[in-house]
Amino acid sequence: MSELDKSSAVQPAVPSAPRTARERVRSELTSEIKAVALAQLASGGGAALSLRAIAREMGMASSALFRYFRSRDALLTALIIDSYSSLAEAAETAEAQVHLESIEDRWMAICRGVRNWAVAHPHEYALIFGSPIPGYAAPPGTIGPPPGCRCCWATCWATSCRTGPMTLARTLSRPWPSSAR
């Protein structure tokens, strides 16, 4: 095959994010709905979350919003899953920065990552660790870790168990650094 033939060869398509205009608009509107819902949660709490109020704020018909989330509980579930995913990502990112360090340093990094996330996202933190939302029950398929979740907490816990209980006790009894407060 000549150089010209090689350069003009069709490259295989790489699967990517949604490509059609309709898919992009749907993705953008879903993100906007979630952002407005988080703002509503911040101002009134979980019990005050209303799809009709979200639609009104976005300038949409309330019936149009139901094309994106079939109910208030479906929207809450999406927000909770997003919050847990964001928290896990923050913890894993913090742990990855010190992954080759001691188990104590890894635990402290995870704790700092979780705390920093909680401070930066207080309403999402309250959504997943605060008081239960009246009338909301998580769908059975959403309880438990997501498939393929690396879960740095479990990895770190298993490592500390292998290294002995005294290592874990020393880690948990260390004072919180003043720089992280």
Buried (B, 14 or more C-beta within 10 A) or exposed (E): EEEEEEEEEEEEEEEEEEEEEEEEEBEEBBEBBBEBBBEBBEEEBBEEBBBEBBBBBBEBEEEEBEEBBEEBBBBBBBBBBBBBEBBBEBBBEBBBBBEEEEBBBBBBBBBBBBBBBBEEBEBBBBBBEBEEBEEBEEEEEEEEEEEEEEBBBEBBBEBBEEBEEEBBEBBEEEEEEEEEE
